Amino acid sequence: MSEHVNADPAELAKFSELAHRWWDVESEFKPLHQINPLRLDWIDQLAGLKGLDVLDVGCGGGILADSMARRGAEVMGIDLSTKALRVAQLHALEAETPRVQYREIAVEALAAERPGSFDVVTCMEMLEHVPQPESVVKACSQLVKPGGWVFFSTINRNAKAFLLAIVGAEYVLKMLPRGTHEFAKFLKPNELAHACRQAGLEVTQTRGLEHNPLTGRYWLSADTSVNYLFATRRLAE
């Protein structure tokens, strides 16, 4: 792994080992399958996906990218995990998903290659896994057209998030493998908002993602204390 690539080799190895389980809805990726309709509907309601050129950054096995393509978008998913991308490509072939393609490339490299190319950029559940999240935010801004949408989701950094997202999800409920998240890499909303402003993105809406472990239900709310989402737009030039 090049020292210039904004990725943690240990993080890539971690998700590569699980790559074959991306589309198993009862696997470690079950939470992603459960929350996907929520985040998909939220993105679609704000941006209107049909007919748009969309980039999914850190697409993994393609759960969100695949669903956005099925909503009528032309989707490119990018990731640095070769195994995850192969799973995504295989699923697209098996499911005959139209209008989706995948590419192994860093978001910063794609931003240099194709600035201002996309109507919508999504970067979900990724910022807490990279060494320099601000670099990802900047690249996402560079990739979207002026006036276009950029969506982020990540995890807040506070005691409640540590208890629920790490202790609860990884050790008590075992919803995720131990070591999935590192507390120090979590981002407070004001930190992400600052990175967005520095990158020329205006935050237009924030939402929290909540979970009831007893019922298994997820829902969007105004509570951003643990998992949260940002809808931003690139300022028109």
Number of C-alpha atoms within 10 A of each C-alpha: 9 7 7 6 17 19 18 15 14 10 15 18 13 15 18 19 12 16 21 16 18 23 19 11 13 12 16 17 20 17 16 17 18 14 18 15 13 14 20 16 15 17 19 14 10 11 18 15 23 15 13 18 19 26 30 26 25 26 27 27 33 28 18 23 31 26 17 25 23 17 19 17 25 22 28 22 28 24 22 23 24 17 20 26 25 19 19 27 21 13 18 20 12 9 10 10 15 16 18 25 20 22 17 16 17 18 26 19 12 18 19 12 11 13 16 16 19 24 22 29 27 23 21 19 18 17 24 20 21 18 14 15 20 18 17 23 25 20 20 32 29 24 26 26 21 19 16 21 27 31 24 21 23 26 27 26 19 15 12 13 19 20 15 17 23 23 15 16 18 18 16 12 12 13 19 20 15 12 12 14 18 12 17 10 18 22 20 17 21 10 13 21 18 15 18 23 17 14 20 20 27 20 19 10 13 20 18 20 22 19 15 9 12 6 7 9 11 15 13 19 12 12 13 21 18 24 23 24 23 24 21 25 25 24 16 10 7
